């Protein structure tokens, strides 16, 4: 639906110097609210729905525009679902989510070397020379 929303606000080659939105509504469409698809979004949580120390926003990914209201469709990463919100901020220089592992994932990935059975014959020593650049 986002593609249709955008297409209706772009000039059409079949209608000279007008957009489909202009033909239907009689006025030029505003594009000030448009954002880059897939950019990082921050869904604001209203004061009534958060406690004193709760974060003011949740991180998400911009997915498009809502059809029936002036709102954005944002994929809430923490909740794992698409949220419709009118109150959102966007970082159009950042896309998607960070793929850096959390400290918990790094701790789980460490090996206990005592569990490995390594013989001296399995170990090969290699000497490396340091070269200047």
N, CA, C and O atoms as a GROMACS GRO file, in nm:
protein
  532
    1UNK      N    1   0.081  -0.120   0.000
    1UNK     CA    2   0.000   0.000   0.000
    1UNK      C    3   0.086   0.126   0.000
    1UNK      O    4   0.044   0.230  -0.050
    2UNK      N    5   0.206   0.117   0.056
    2UNK     CA    6   0.293   0.234   0.058
    2UNK      C    7   0.331   0.275  -0.083
    2UNK      O    8   0.340   0.394  -0.113
    3UNK      N    9   0.353   0.180  -0.170
    3UNK     CA   10   0.388   0.210  -0.309
    3UNK      C   11   0.275   0.288  -0.377
    3UNK      O   12   0.301   0.383  -0.451
    4UNK      N   13   0.152   0.249  -0.354
    4UNK     CA   14   0.037   0.318  -0.413
    4UNK      C   15   0.024   0.458  -0.354
    4UNK      O   16  -0.004   0.554  -0.425
    5UNK      N   17   0.043   0.469  -0.223
    5UNK     CA   18   0.038   0.598  -0.154
    5UNK      C   19   0.136   0.696  -0.218
    5UNK      O   20   0.101   0.810  -0.246
    6UNK      N   21   0.259   0.650  -0.241
    6UNK     CA   22   0.362   0.735  -0.301
    6UNK      C   23   0.331   0.764  -0.447
    6UNK      O   24   0.344   0.877  -0.493
    7UNK      N   25   0.290   0.662  -0.521
    7UNK     CA   26   0.261   0.678  -0.664
    7UNK      C   27   0.150   0.780  -0.688
    7UNK      O   28   0.155   0.856  -0.785
    8UNK      N   29   0.050   0.784  -0.601
    8UNK     CA   30  -0.060   0.879  -0.615
    8UNK      C   31  -0.016   1.023  -0.588
    8UNK      O   32  -0.089   1.117  -0.622
    9UNK      N   33   0.100   1.040  -0.530
    9UNK     CA   34   0.151   1.174  -0.500
    9UNK      C   35   0.262   1.218  -0.596
    9UNK      O   36   0.319   1.326  -0.580
   10UNK      N   37   0.290   1.136  -0.696
   10UNK     CA   38   0.391   1.169  -0.798
   10UNK      C   39   0.322   1.211  -0.927
   10UNK      O   40   0.212   1.164  -0.957
   11UNK      N   41   0.386   1.298  -1.005
   11UNK     CA   42   0.327   1.337  -1.134
   11UNK      C   43   0.308   1.216  -1.225
   11UNK      O   44   0.392   1.125  -1.228
   12UNK      N   45   0.199   1.216  -1.297
   12UNK     CA   46   0.168   1.105  -1.387
   12UNK      C   47   0.194   1.148  -1.531
   12UNK      O   48   0.158   1.260  -1.569
   13UNK      N   49   0.255   1.061  -1.613
   13UNK     CA   50   0.277   1.097  -1.754
   13UNK      C   51   0.146   1.110  -1.833
   13UNK      O   52   0.143   1.178  -1.936
   14UNK      N   53   0.040   1.048  -1.786
   14UNK     CA   54  -0.088   1.053  -1.857
   14UNK      C   55  -0.168   1.179  -1.824
   14UNK      O   56  -0.255   1.220  -1.900
   15UNK      N   57  -0.136   1.240  -1.710
   15UNK     CA   58  -0.204   1.363  -1.669
   15UNK      C   59  -0.097   1.473  -1.664
   15UNK      O   60  -0.019   1.476  -1.569
   16UNK      N   61  -0.090   1.560  -1.762
   16UNK     CA   62   0.018   1.659  -1.765
   16UNK      C   63   0.016   1.755  -1.646
   16UNK      O   64  -0.085   1.818  -1.617
   17UNK      N   65   0.131   1.763  -1.577
   17UNK     CA   66   0.154   1.858  -1.467
   17UNK      C   67   0.061   1.839  -1.347
   17UNK      O   68   0.041   1.933  -1.270
   18UNK      N   69   0.005   1.721  -1.330
   18UNK     CA   70  -0.082   1.695  -1.215
   18UNK      C   71  -0.055   1.556  -1.160
   18UNK      O   72  -0.004   1.468  -1.230
   19UNK      N   73  -0.092   1.538  -1.035
   19UNK     CA   74  -0.080   1.406  -0.972
   19UNK      C   75  -0.220   1.346  -0.960
   19UNK      O   76  -0.318   1.420  -0.963
   20UNK      N   77  -0.231   1.214  -0.946
   20UNK     CA   78  -0.362   1.154  -0.923
   20UNK      C   79  -0.430   1.212  -0.797
   20UNK      O   80  -0.552   1.227  -0.793
   21UNK      N   81  -0.350   1.243  -0.696
   21UNK     CA   82  -0.404   1.303  -0.573
   21UNK      C   83  -0.473   1.436  -0.604
   21UNK      O   84  -0.581   1.463  -0.552
   22UNK      N   85  -0.412   1.519  -0.690
   22UNK     CA   86  -0.470   1.649  -0.728
   22UNK      C   87  -0.603   1.631  -0.800
   22UNK      O   88  -0.697   1.707  -0.776
   23UNK      N   89  -0.611   1.533  -0.886
   23UNK     CA   90  -0.734   1.508  -0.962
   23UNK      C   91  -0.847   1.471  -0.867
   23UNK      O   92  -0.960   1.520  -0.883
   24UNK      N   93  -0.820   1.386  -0.769
   24UNK     CA   94  -0.924   1.338  -0.678
   24UNK      C   95  -0.958   1.443  -0.572
   24UNK      O   96  -1.076   1.468  -0.546
   25UNK      N   97  -0.857   1.504  -0.511
   25UNK     CA   98  -0.880   1.593  -0.397
   25UNK      C   99  -0.888   1.741  -0.433
   25UNK      O  100  -0.942   1.821  -0.356
   26UNK      N  101  -0.837   1.780  -0.549
   26UNK     CA  102  -0.844   1.919  -0.591
   26UNK      C  103  -0.734   2.008  -0.537
   26UNK      O  104  -0.735   2.129  -0.560
   27UNK      N  105  -0.637   1.950  -0.466
   27UNK     CA  106  -0.524   2.029  -0.414
   27UNK      C  107  -0.395   1.950  -0.428
   27UNK      O  108  -0.397   1.827  -0.441
   28UNK      N  109  -0.284   2.023  -0.426
   28UNK     CA  110  -0.154   1.955  -0.437
   28UNK      C  111  -0.125   1.877  -0.309
   28UNK      O  112  -0.157   1.923  -0.200
   29UNK      N  113  -0.065   1.758  -0.323
   29UNK     CA  114  -0.035   1.678  -0.203
   29UNK      C  115   0.087   1.734  -0.128
   29UNK      O  116   0.179   1.787  -0.190
   30UNK      N  117   0.085   1.721   0.002
   30UNK     CA  118   0.201   1.757   0.084
   30UNK      C  119   0.293   1.635   0.092
   30UNK      O  120   0.246   1.522   0.109
   31UNK      N  121   0.422   1.658   0.081
   31UNK     CA  122   0.517   1.548   0.092
   31UNK      C  123   0.613   1.570   0.210
   31UNK      O  124   0.713   1.499   0.223
   32UNK      N  125   0.582   1.668   0.296
   32UNK     CA  126   0.669   1.698   0.412
   32UNK      C  127   0.679   1.582   0.509
   32UNK      O  128   0.780   1.565   0.576
   33UNK      N  129   0.575   1.502   0.518
   33UNK     CA  130   0.571   1.392   0.613
   33UNK      C  131   0.637   1.265   0.561
   33UNK      O  132   0.654   1.169   0.637
   34UNK      N  133   0.675   1.262   0.436
   34UNK     CA  134   0.731   1.140   0.377
   34UNK      C  135   0.871   1.112   0.429
   34UNK      O  136   0.952   1.203   0.448
   35UNK      N  137   0.897   0.983   0.451
   35UNK     CA  138   1.025   0.937   0.505
   35UNK      C  139   1.084   0.830   0.415
   35UNK      O  140   1.014   0.774   0.330
   36UNK      N  141   1.213   0.802   0.433
   36UNK     CA  142   1.281   0.699   0.356
   36UNK      C  143   1.241   0.561   0.408
   36UNK      O  144   1.253   0.534   0.528
   37UNK      N  145   1.194   0.475   0.318
   37UNK     CA  146   1.150   0.341   0.356
   37UNK      C  147   1.265   0.263   0.419
   37UNK      O  148   1.376   0.261   0.365
   38UNK      N  149   1.240   0.198   0.532
   38UNK     CA  150   1.340   0.114   0.597
   38UNK      C  151   1.430   0.186   0.694
   38UNK      O  152   1.517   0.124   0.756
   39UNK      N  153   1.412   0.318   0.709
   39UNK     CA  154   1.499   0.391   0.801
   39UNK      C  155   1.461   0.360   0.945
   39UNK      O  156   1.353   0.307   0.973
   40UNK      N  157   1.551   0.393   1.036
   40UNK     CA  158   1.527   0.367   1.178
   40UNK      C  159   1.425   0.467   1.231
   40UNK      O  160   1.433   0.586   1.202
   41UNK      N  161   1.330   0.418   1.307
   41UNK     CA  162   1.224   0.502   1.363
   41UNK      C  163   1.217   0.482   1.513
   41UNK      O  164   1.251   0.375   1.565
   42UNK      N  165   1.172   0.584   1.582
   42UNK     CA  166   1.156   0.579   1.727
   42UNK      C  167   1.009   0.606   1.756
   42UNK      O  168   0.960   0.717   1.734
   43UNK      N  169   0.940   0.504   1.807
   43UNK     CA  170   0.797   0.514   1.836
   43UNK      C  171   0.784   0.573   1.976
   43UNK      O  172   0.826   0.512   2.074
   44UNK      N  173   0.724   0.692   1.985
   44UNK     CA  174   0.711   0.758   2.114
   44UNK      C  175   0.601   0.692   2.197
   44UNK      O  176   0.493   0.663   2.146
   45UNK      N  177   0.630   0.669   2.325
   45UNK     CA  178   0.534   0.612   2.417
   45UNK      C  179   0.471   0.726   2.495
   45UNK      O  180   0.543   0.804   2.558
   46UNK      N  181   0.337   0.741   2.494
   46UNK     CA  182   0.273   0.852   2.565
   46UNK      C  183   0.302   0.846   2.716
   46UNK      O  184   0.323   0.738   2.771
   47UNK      N  185   0.302   0.962   2.781
   47UNK     CA  186   0.330   0.970   2.925
   47UNK      C  187   0.237   0.880   3.005
   47UNK      O  188   0.277   0.819   3.105
   48UNK      N  189   0.111   0.872   2.961
   48UNK     CA  190   0.012   0.793   3.034
   48UNK      C  191   0.042   0.644   3.032
   48UNK      O  192  -0.004   0.570   3.119
   49UNK      N  193   0.120   0.600   2.934
   49UNK     CA  194   0.147   0.457   2.919
   49UNK      C  195   0.288   0.416   2.963
   49UNK      O  196   0.329   0.303   2.937
   50UNK      N  197   0.362   0.506   3.028
   50UNK     CA  198   0.496   0.471   3.074
   50UNK      C  199   0.515   0.516   3.217
   50UNK      O  200   0.454   0.613   3.264
   51UNK      N  201   0.602   0.443   3.286
   51UNK     CA  202   0.638   0.480   3.422
   51UNK      C  203   0.753   0.580   3.419
   51UNK      O  204   0.807   0.610   3.312
   52UNK      N  205   0.791   0.630   3.535
   52UNK     CA  206   0.891   0.736   3.544
   52UNK      C  207   1.023   0.700   3.477
   52UNK      O  208   1.082   0.783   3.408
   53UNK      N  209   1.071   0.578   3.495
   53UNK     CA  210   1.202   0.539   3.444
   53UNK      C  211   1.196   0.460   3.314
   53UNK      O  212   1.299   0.414   3.265
   54UNK      N  213   1.078   0.442   3.259
   54UNK     CA  214   1.064   0.372   3.131
   54UNK      C  215   1.118   0.459   3.017
   54UNK      O  216   1.114   0.581   3.026
   55UNK      N  217   1.168   0.397   2.911
   55UNK     CA  218   1.216   0.476   2.798
   55UNK      C  219   1.101   0.552   2.731
   55UNK      O  220   0.987   0.505   2.730
   56UNK      N  221   1.131   0.667   2.674
   56UNK     CA  222   1.028   0.749   2.610
   56UNK      C  223   0.993   0.700   2.470
   56UNK      O  224   0.890   0.737   2.414
   57UNK      N  225   1.079   0.616   2.414
   57UNK     CA  226   1.055   0.566   2.278
   57UNK      C  227   1.109   0.425   2.263
   57UNK      O  228   1.196   0.381   2.337
   58UNK      N  229   1.053   0.354   2.162
   58UNK     CA  230   1.101   0.220   2.127
   58UNK      C  231   1.158   0.227   1.986
   58UNK      O  232   1.109   0.303   1.902
   59UNK      N  233   1.261   0.148   1.961
   59UNK     CA  234   1.326   0.149   1.829
   59UNK      C  235   1.247   0.061   1.733
   59UNK      O  236   1.200  -0.047   1.769
   60UNK      N  237   1.233   0.110   1.611
   60UNK     CA  238   1.163   0.034   1.509
   60UNK      C  239   1.218   0.063   1.370
   60UNK      O  240   1.316   0.136   1.354
   61UNK      N  241   1.153   0.006   1.271
   61UNK     CA  242   1.190   0.025   1.131
   61UNK      C  243   1.068   0.079   1.057
   61UNK      O  244   0.960   0.020   1.063
   62UNK      N  245   1.086   0.191   0.986
   62UNK     CA  246   0.976   0.253   0.913
   62UNK      C  247   0.931   0.162   0.798
   62UNK      O  248   1.012   0.122   0.714
   63UNK      N  249   0.801   0.128   0.797
   63UNK     CA  250   0.748   0.035   0.697
   63UNK      C  251   0.652   0.101   0.598
   63UNK      O  252   0.625   0.045   0.492
   64UNK      N  253   0.599   0.219   0.631
   64UNK     CA  254   0.508   0.284   0.537
   64UNK      C  255   0.409   0.374   0.607
   64UNK      O  256   0.430   0.417   0.720
   65UNK      N  257   0.300   0.403   0.536
   65UNK     CA  258   0.199   0.497   0.583
   65UNK      C  259   0.068   0.424   0.606
   65UNK      O  260   0.037   0.327   0.537
   66UNK      N  261  -0.009   0.470   0.703
   66UNK     CA  262  -0.139   0.413   0.731
   66UNK      C  263  -0.240   0.469   0.630
   66UNK      O  264  -0.235   0.587   0.595
   67UNK      N  265  -0.329   0.384   0.584
   67UNK     CA  266  -0.424   0.424   0.479
   67UNK      C  267  -0.533   0.518   0.528
   67UNK      O  268  -0.566   0.615   0.459
   68UNK      N  269  -0.588   0.492   0.644
   68UNK     CA  270  -0.708   0.563   0.688
   68UNK      C  271  -0.681   0.677   0.787
   68UNK      O  272  -0.775   0.746   0.827
   69UNK      N  273  -0.557   0.697   0.826
   69UNK     CA  274  -0.527   0.805   0.919
   69UNK      C  275  -0.390   0.864   0.888
   69UNK      O  276  -0.314   0.808   0.809
   70UNK      N  277  -0.360   0.976   0.949
   70UNK     CA  278  -0.230   1.040   0.929
   70UNK      C  279  -0.131   0.980   1.028
   70UNK      O  280  -0.092   1.044   1.126
   71UNK      N  281  -0.092   0.857   1.001
   71UNK     CA  282  -0.002   0.786   1.091
   71UNK      C  283   0.098   0.704   1.010
   71UNK      O  284   0.083   0.685   0.889
   72UNK      N  285   0.201   0.658   1.079
   72UNK     CA  286   0.306   0.579   1.017
   72UNK      C  287   0.293   0.433   1.060
   72UNK      O  288   0.243   0.404   1.169
   73UNK      N  289   0.338   0.343   0.975
   73UNK     CA  290   0.346   0.201   1.009
   73UNK      C  291   0.493   0.172   1.040
   73UNK      O  292   0.579   0.188   0.954
   74UNK      N  293   0.520   0.130   1.163
   74UNK     CA  294   0.657   0.105   1.208
   74UNK      C  295   0.665  -0.035   1.267
   74UNK      O  296   0.581  -0.074   1.348
   75UNK      N  297   0.767  -0.112   1.226
   75UNK     CA  298   0.789  -0.244   1.283
   75UNK      C  299   0.862  -0.225   1.415
   75UNK      O  300   0.977  -0.181   1.418
   76UNK      N  301   0.794  -0.258   1.525
   76UNK     CA  302   0.852  -0.248   1.659
   76UNK      C  303   0.942  -0.369   1.680
   76UNK      O  304   0.894  -0.482   1.687
   77UNK      N  305   1.072  -0.347   1.688
   77UNK     CA  306   1.169  -0.456   1.697
   77UNK      C  307   1.150  -0.536   1.825
   77UNK      O  308   1.156  -0.659   1.823
   78UNK      N  309   1.129  -0.468   1.937
   78UNK     CA  310   1.115  -0.536   2.066
   78UNK      C  311   0.989  -0.621   2.072
   78UNK      O  312   0.993  -0.735   2.120
   79UNK      N  313   0.877  -0.567   2.023
   79UNK     CA  314   0.749  -0.640   2.028
   79UNK      C  315   0.736  -0.739   1.912
   79UNK      O  316   0.659  -0.834   1.922
   80UNK      N  317   0.811  -0.717   1.804
   80UNK     CA  318   0.804  -0.807   1.689
   80UNK      C  319   0.677  -0.793   1.608
   80UNK      O  320   0.631  -0.889   1.548
   81UNK      N  321   0.619  -0.672   1.606
   81UNK     CA  322   0.496  -0.650   1.530
   81UNK      C  323   0.491  -0.509   1.473
   81UNK      O  324   0.564  -0.420   1.517
   82UNK      N  325   0.405  -0.490   1.375
   82UNK     CA  326   0.390  -0.358   1.314
   82UNK      C  327   0.296  -0.275   1.401
   82UNK      O  328   0.188  -0.320   1.439
   83UNK      N  329   0.341  -0.154   1.432
   83UNK     CA  330   0.265  -0.061   1.516
   83UNK      C  331   0.226   0.058   1.431
   83UNK      O  332   0.305   0.106   1.349
   84UNK      N  333   0.104   0.106   1.450
   84UNK     CA  334   0.058   0.226   1.380
   84UNK      C  335   0.068   0.341   1.480
   84UNK      O  336   0.004   0.339   1.584
   85UNK      N  337   0.150   0.441   1.446
   85UNK     CA  338   0.173   0.551   1.538
   85UNK      C  339   0.181   0.683   1.464
   85UNK      O  340   0.242   0.693   1.358
   86UNK      N  341   0.118   0.784   1.521
   86UNK     CA  342   0.127   0.918   1.466
   86UNK      C  343   0.250   0.989   1.522
   86UNK      O  344   0.306   1.078   1.458
   87UNK      N  345   0.291   0.948   1.641
   87UNK     CA  346   0.403   1.010   1.710
   87UNK      C  347   0.528   0.925   1.694
   87UNK      O  348   0.548   0.827   1.765
   88UNK      N  349   0.611   0.963   1.599
   88UNK     CA  350   0.735   0.890   1.574
   88UNK      C  351   0.841   0.988   1.525
   88UNK      O  352   0.811   1.089   1.461
   89UNK      N  353   0.965   0.958   1.558
   89UNK     CA  354   1.080   1.034   1.508
   89UNK      C  355   1.161   0.940   1.420
   89UNK      O  356   1.160   0.819   1.439
   90UNK      N  357   1.231   0.997   1.323
   90UNK     CA  358   1.302   0.916   1.225
   90UNK      C  359   1.448   0.956   1.215
   90UNK      O  360   1.483   1.073   1.223
   91UNK      N  361   1.533   0.855   1.198
   91UNK     CA  362   1.675   0.876   1.170
   91UNK      C  363   1.697   0.821   1.029
   91UNK      O  364   1.720   0.702   1.010
   92UNK      N  365   1.688   0.911   0.930
   92UNK     CA  366   1.696   0.868   0.791
   92UNK      C  367   1.838   0.836   0.745
   92UNK      O  368   1.860   0.800   0.630
   93UNK      N  369   1.934   0.849   0.836
   93UNK     CA  370   2.072   0.811   0.802
   93UNK      C  371   2.104   0.670   0.852
   93UNK      O  372   2.209   0.615   0.818
   94UNK      N  373   2.014   0.611   0.931
   94UNK     CA  374   2.035   0.476   0.984
   94UNK      C  375   1.925   0.385   0.929
   94UNK      O  376   1.808   0.424   0.922
   95UNK      N  377   1.964   0.263   0.892
   95UNK     CA  378   1.869   0.169   0.834
   95UNK      C  379   1.870   0.038   0.909
   95UNK      O  380   1.976  -0.010   0.951
   96UNK      N  381   1.751  -0.021   0.927
   96UNK     CA  382   1.741  -0.152   0.990
   96UNK      C  383   1.785  -0.151   1.135
   96UNK      O  384   1.770  -0.051   1.205
   97UNK      N  385   1.840  -0.264   1.178
   97UNK     CA  386   1.884  -0.278   1.316
   97UNK      C  387   2.032  -0.313   1.319
   97UNK      O  388   2.087  -0.362   1.221
   98UNK      N  389   2.093  -0.287   1.431
   98UNK     CA  390   2.235  -0.318   1.447
   98UNK      C  391   2.252  -0.468   1.459
   98UNK      O  392   2.175  -0.534   1.530
   99UNK      N  393   2.352  -0.522   1.391
   99UNK     CA  394   2.376  -0.666   1.396
   99UNK      C  395   2.490  -0.701   1.492
   99UNK      O  396   2.541  -0.813   1.488
  100UNK      N  397   2.530  -0.606   1.579
  100UNK     CA  398   2.635  -0.634   1.675
  100UNK      C  399   2.580  -0.725   1.784
  100UNK      O  400   2.469  -0.703   1.831
  101UNK      N  401   2.655  -0.828   1.825
  101UNK     CA  402   2.605  -0.918   1.929
  101UNK      C  403   2.601  -0.848   2.064
  101UNK      O  404   2.685  -0.763   2.093
  102UNK      N  405   2.503  -0.884   2.146
  102UNK     CA  406   2.495  -0.828   2.280
  102UNK      C  407   2.600  -0.896   2.368
  102UNK      O  408   2.657  -0.999   2.330
  103UNK      N  409   2.624  -0.840   2.486
  103UNK     CA  410   2.725  -0.898   2.575
  103UNK      C  411   2.682  -1.038   2.621
  103UNK      O  412   2.767  -1.123   2.645
  104UNK      N  413   2.550  -1.062   2.633
  104UNK     CA  414   2.502  -1.194   2.672
  104UNK      C  415   2.535  -1.297   2.564
  104UNK      O  416   2.575  -1.409   2.596
  105UNK      N  417   2.518  -1.260   2.437
  105UNK     CA  418   2.548  -1.352   2.328
  105UNK      C  419   2.697  -1.384   2.324
  105UNK      O  420   2.735  -1.498   2.294
  106UNK      N  421   2.781  -1.286   2.352
  106UNK     CA  422   2.926  -1.308   2.352
  106UNK      C  423   2.963  -1.401   2.466
  106UNK      O  424   3.046  -1.490   2.448
  107UNK      N  425   2.903  -1.383   2.585
  107UNK     CA  426   2.932  -1.470   2.699
  107UNK      C  427   2.893  -1.614   2.670
  107UNK      O  428   2.964  -1.707   2.708
  108UNK      N  429   2.780  -1.633   2.602
  108UNK     CA  430   2.734  -1.768   2.569
  108UNK      C  431   2.824  -1.834   2.466
  108UNK      O  432   2.833  -1.957   2.461
  109UNK      N  433   2.892  -1.755   2.385
  109UNK     CA  434   2.974  -1.809   2.277
  109UNK      C  435   3.116  -1.843   2.320
  109UNK      O  436   3.190  -1.906   2.244
  110UNK      N  437   3.157  -1.804   2.441
  110UNK     CA  438   3.294  -1.834   2.484
  110UNK      C  439   3.310  -1.982   2.511
  110UNK      O  440   3.216  -2.048   2.556
  111UNK      N  441   3.427  -2.034   2.483
  111UNK     CA  442   3.454  -2.177   2.499
  111UNK      C  443   3.530  -2.203   2.629
  111UNK      O  444   3.610  -2.121   2.673
  112UNK      N  445   3.502  -2.315   2.688
  112UNK     CA  446   3.580  -2.361   2.801
  112UNK      C  447   3.691  -2.448   2.744
  112UNK      O  448   3.666  -2.561   2.701
  113UNK      N  449   3.814  -2.396   2.744
  113UNK     CA  450   3.925  -2.466   2.681
  113UNK      C  451   3.960  -2.598   2.749
  113UNK      O  452   4.022  -2.685   2.687
  114UNK      N  453   3.921  -2.616   2.875
  114UNK     CA  454   3.947  -2.741   2.944
  114UNK      C  455   3.867  -2.856   2.883
  114UNK      O  456   3.906  -2.972   2.895
  115UNK      N  457   3.756  -2.825   2.817
  115UNK     CA  458   3.673  -2.929   2.757
  115UNK      C  459   3.731  -2.980   2.626
  115UNK      O  460   3.696  -3.089   2.580
  116UNK      N  461   3.821  -2.902   2.565
  116UNK     CA  462   3.881  -2.943   2.439
  116UNK      C  463   3.996  -3.038   2.464
  116UNK      O  464   4.076  -3.017   2.556
  117UNK      N  465   4.006  -3.142   2.384
  117UNK     CA  466   4.115  -3.239   2.395
  117UNK      C  467   4.215  -3.209   2.285
  117UNK      O  468   4.199  -3.252   2.171
  118UNK      N  469   4.320  -3.134   2.321
  118UNK     CA  470   4.420  -3.094   2.222
  118UNK      C  471   4.552  -3.160   2.259
  118UNK      O  472   4.603  -3.142   2.370
  119UNK      N  473   4.608  -3.236   2.165
  119UNK     CA  474   4.739  -3.299   2.183
  119UNK      C  475   4.846  -3.206   2.128
  119UNK      O  476   4.819  -3.121   2.043
  120UNK      N  477   4.969  -3.223   2.177
  120UNK     CA  478   5.081  -3.143   2.126
  120UNK      C  479   5.105  -3.170   1.978
  120UNK      O  480   5.152  -3.082   1.906
  121UNK      N  481   5.072  -3.291   1.933
  121UNK     CA  482   5.093  -3.324   1.792
  121UNK      C  483   4.994  -3.250   1.702
  121UNK      O  484   5.019  -3.231   1.583
  122UNK      N  485   4.879  -3.207   1.759
  122UNK     CA  486   4.778  -3.134   1.682
  122UNK      C  487   4.814  -2.986   1.666
  122UNK      O  488   4.762  -2.919   1.577
  123UNK      N  489   4.903  -2.937   1.751
  123UNK     CA  490   4.936  -2.795   1.751
  123UNK      C  491   5.056  -2.772   1.661
  123UNK      O  492   5.158  -2.840   1.674
  124UNK      N  493   5.045  -2.678   1.572
  124UNK     CA  494   5.152  -2.644   1.480
  124UNK      C  495   5.194  -2.500   1.510
  124UNK      O  496   5.109  -2.411   1.517
  125UNK      N  497   5.320  -2.478   1.528
  125UNK     CA  498   5.368  -2.344   1.560
  125UNK      C  499   5.408  -2.273   1.432
  125UNK      O  500   5.479  -2.330   1.347
  126UNK      N  501   5.364  -2.151   1.418
  126UNK     CA  502   5.398  -2.071   1.302
  126UNK      C  503   5.458  -1.940   1.349
  126UNK      O  504   5.402  -1.874   1.436
  127UNK      N  505   5.570  -1.904   1.292
  127UNK     CA  506   5.633  -1.776   1.325
  127UNK      C  507   5.597  -1.674   1.218
  127UNK      O  508   5.613  -1.700   1.098
  128UNK      N  509   5.548  -1.561   1.261
  128UNK     CA  510   5.510  -1.455   1.169
  128UNK      C  511   5.609  -1.340   1.183
  128UNK      O  512   5.649  -1.305   1.294
  129UNK      N  513   5.648  -1.283   1.071
  129UNK     CA  514   5.735  -1.166   1.074
  129UNK      C  515   5.649  -1.042   1.068
  129UNK      O  516   5.548  -1.038   0.998
  130UNK      N  517   5.689  -0.941   1.141
  130UNK     CA  518   5.618  -0.815   1.136
  130UNK      C  519   5.679  -0.731   1.024
  130UNK      O  520   5.800  -0.711   1.020
  131UNK      N  521   5.596  -0.683   0.937
  131UNK     CA  522   5.645  -0.600   0.827
  131UNK      C  523   5.602  -0.457   0.849
  131UNK      O  524   5.495  -0.431   0.903
  132UNK      N  525   5.685  -0.365   0.807
  132UNK     CA  526   5.651  -0.223   0.819
  132UNK      C  527   5.565  -0.178   0.703
  132UNK      O  528   5.574  -0.233   0.593
  133UNK      N  529   5.484  -0.081   0.728
  133UNK     CA  530   5.395  -0.030   0.622
  133UNK      C  531   5.450   0.095   0.560
  133UNK      O  532   5.389   0.151   0.470
   0.00000   0.00000   0.00000
